[in-house]
Amino acid sequence: FESTLTEGLLYERRLFHSSFATDDQSEGMAAFTEKRPANFTHR
């Protein structure tokens, strides 16, 4: 579909923010700071 650049950026921002609301994101960040392998649950 067609959209303007502004609409596309707003859509990308919404998806980016929603990806940071997952358990896997929290686990990934914790594993990175603790220098250990991540145990992802796909949630």
Distance bins in CASP14 RR format, pairs under 12 A and 6 or more apart:
PFRMAT RR
TARGET T0000
AUTHOR 0000-0000-0000
RMODE 2
METHOD distances of the structure
MODEL  1
1 7 0 0 0 0 1 0 0 0 0 0 0
1 8 0 0 0 0 0 1 0 0 0 0 0
1 11 0 0 0 0 0 1 0 0 0 0 0
2 8 0 0 0 0 0 1 0 0 0 0 0
3 9 0 0 0 0 1 0 0 0 0 0 0
3 10 0 0 0 0 1 0 0 0 0 0 0
3 11 1 0 0 1 0 0 0 0 0 0 0
3 12 0 0 0 0 0 1 0 0 0 0 0
4 10 0 0 0 0 1 0 0 0 0 0 0
4 11 0 0 0 0 0 1 0 0 0 0 0
5 11 0 0 0 0 0 1 0 0 0 0 0
5 12 0 0 0 0 0 1 0 0 0 0 0
6 12 0 0 0 0 0 1 0 0 0 0 0
6 13 0 0 0 0 0 1 0 0 0 0 0
7 13 0 0 0 0 0 1 0 0 0 0 0
7 14 0 0 0 0 0 1 0 0 0 0 0
8 14 0 0 0 0 1 0 0 0 0 0 0
8 15 0 0 0 0 1 0 0 0 0 0 0
8 16 0 0 0 0 0 1 0 0 0 0 0
9 15 0 0 0 0 0 1 0 0 0 0 0
9 16 0 0 0 0 0 1 0 0 0 0 0
10 16 0 0 0 0 0 1 0 0 0 0 0
10 17 0 0 0 0 0 1 0 0 0 0 0
11 17 0 0 0 0 0 1 0 0 0 0 0
11 18 0 0 0 0 0 1 0 0 0 0 0
12 18 0 0 0 0 0 1 0 0 0 0 0
12 19 0 0 0 0 0 1 0 0 0 0 0
13 19 0 0 0 0 0 1 0 0 0 0 0
13 20 0 0 0 0 0 1 0 0 0 0 0
14 20 0 0 0 0 0 1 0 0 0 0 0
14 21 0 0 0 0 0 1 0 0 0 0 0
15 21 0 0 0 0 0 1 0 0 0 0 0
15 22 0 0 0 0 0 1 0 0 0 0 0
16 25 0 0 0 0 0 1 0 0 0 0 0
17 25 0 0 0 0 0 1 0 0 0 0 0
18 25 0 0 0 0 1 0 0 0 0 0 0
19 25 1 0 0 1 0 0 0 0 0 0 0
19 26 0 0 0 0 0 1 0 0 0 0 0
19 28 0 0 0 0 0 1 0 0 0 0 0
19 29 0 0 0 0 0 1 0 0 0 0 0
20 26 0 0 0 0 1 0 0 0 0 0 0
20 28 0 0 0 0 0 1 0 0 0 0 0
20 29 0 0 0 0 1 0 0 0 0 0 0
21 43 0 0 0 0 0 1 0 0 0 0 0
22 28 0 0 0 0 1 0 0 0 0 0 0
22 29 0 0 0 0 0 1 0 0 0 0 0
22 40 0 0 0 0 1 0 0 0 0 0 0
22 41 0 0 0 0 1 0 0 0 0 0 0
22 42 0 0 0 0 1 0 0 0 0 0 0
22 43 1 0 0 1 0 0 0 0 0 0 0
23 29 0 0 0 0 0 1 0 0 0 0 0
23 30 0 0 0 0 0 1 0 0 0 0 0
23 38 0 0 0 0 0 1 0 0 0 0 0
23 39 0 0 0 0 0 1 0 0 0 0 0
23 40 0 0 0 0 1 0 0 0 0 0 0
23 41 1 0 1 0 0 0 0 0 0 0 0
23 42 0 0 0 0 1 0 0 0 0 0 0
23 43 1 0 1 0 0 0 0 0 0 0 0
24 30 0 0 0 0 0 1 0 0 0 0 0
24 31 0 0 0 0 0 1 0 0 0 0 0
24 38 1 0 0 1 0 0 0 0 0 0 0
24 39 0 0 0 0 1 0 0 0 0 0 0
24 40 1 0 1 0 0 0 0 0 0 0 0
24 41 1 0 0 1 0 0 0 0 0 0 0
24 42 1 0 0 1 0 0 0 0 0 0 0
24 43 1 0 0 1 0 0 0 0 0 0 0
25 31 0 0 0 0 0 1 0 0 0 0 0
25 32 0 0 0 0 0 1 0 0 0 0 0
25 38 0 0 0 0 0 1 0 0 0 0 0
25 40 0 0 0 0 1 0 0 0 0 0 0
25 41 0 0 0 0 0 1 0 0 0 0 0
25 42 0 0 0 0 0 1 0 0 0 0 0
25 43 0 0 0 0 1 0 0 0 0 0 0
26 32 0 0 0 0 0 1 0 0 0 0 0
26 33 0 0 0 0 0 1 0 0 0 0 0
26 38 0 0 0 0 0 1 0 0 0 0 0
26 39 0 0 0 0 0 1 0 0 0 0 0
26 40 0 0 0 0 0 1 0 0 0 0 0
26 41 0 0 0 0 0 1 0 0 0 0 0
26 43 0 0 0 0 1 0 0 0 0 0 0
27 33 0 0 0 0 0 1 0 0 0 0 0
27 34 0 0 0 0 0 1 0 0 0 0 0
27 36 0 0 0 0 0 1 0 0 0 0 0
27 37 0 0 0 0 0 1 0 0 0 0 0
27 38 1 0 1 0 0 0 0 0 0 0 0
27 39 1 0 0 1 0 0 0 0 0 0 0
27 40 1 0 0 1 0 0 0 0 0 0 0
27 41 1 0 0 1 0 0 0 0 0 0 0
27 42 0 0 0 0 0 1 0 0 0 0 0
27 43 0 0 0 0 1 0 0 0 0 0 0
28 34 0 0 0 0 1 0 0 0 0 0 0
28 35 0 0 0 0 0 1 0 0 0 0 0
28 36 0 0 0 0 1 0 0 0 0 0 0
28 37 0 0 0 0 1 0 0 0 0 0 0
28 38 1 0 1 0 0 0 0 0 0 0 0
28 39 0 0 0 0 1 0 0 0 0 0 0
28 40 1 0 0 1 0 0 0 0 0 0 0
28 41 0 0 0 0 0 1 0 0 0 0 0
29 36 0 0 0 0 0 1 0 0 0 0 0
29 38 0 0 0 0 1 0 0 0 0 0 0
29 40 0 0 0 0 0 1 0 0 0 0 0
30 36 0 0 0 0 1 0 0 0 0 0 0
30 37 0 0 0 0 0 1 0 0 0 0 0
30 38 1 0 0 1 0 0 0 0 0 0 0
30 39 0 0 0 0 1 0 0 0 0 0 0
30 40 0 0 0 0 0 1 0 0 0 0 0
31 37 1 0 0 1 0 0 0 0 0 0 0
31 38 1 1 0 0 0 0 0 0 0 0 0
31 39 1 0 0 1 0 0 0 0 0 0 0
31 40 0 0 0 0 1 0 0 0 0 0 0
32 38 1 0 0 1 0 0 0 0 0 0 0
END
